Amino acid sequence: MVRQWQAVRPELDTGPMEIIGRVNRCAALLQQAEDAPLRRAGLSRAEFDLLGALRRTGHELTPGELARETFSSGAAVTKRVKQLTERGLVERRGDARDRRVAHLRLSEAGRALVDGIMPEQLAYESAVLAALDADRQDELAVLLGELLSRLEGHMQALRS
């Protein structure tokens, strides 16, 4: 893709495309991987992130809190919670003082699924990253962390 752009528009600096394109392509390949534990469990990464947030925080969350925890929109959380509730993985409890507020928690089945799949998912992710030695993985984690931090700051500034 980069070579094609350079052939038709050689004056353009395609350097940013090389990074962003590769990050996006890596994400797409990881999402599509048939052997990924999440996929075998019938979960999207976004659904697993939601279940994981409920598990790691250790307490009930409102949909708004869950949206902030998972960097998702409220509408996306509502849709995912509905699907996960229908599957028996998430339970809703209404607020005694405000009927508009829901409190969400993992069901026993949801907790068992997250606890069962987490070691498998981590092993899968380790295998995916095995092409890079530990130092390169650390370097990549730091670089992506810096980029993510700047992107999050930029997005918050745009919302303000």
Secondary structure, DSSP 8 states (H G I E B T S, - for coil): -HHHHHHH-TTS--HHHHHHHHHHHHHHHHHH-TT-HHHHTT--HHHHHHHHHHHHH-S-B-HHHHHHHHT--HHHHHHHHHHHHHTTSEEEEE-SS-TT-EEEEE-HHHHHHHHHHHHHHHHHHHHHHTTS-HHHHHHHHHHHHHHHHHHHHHHHHHH-
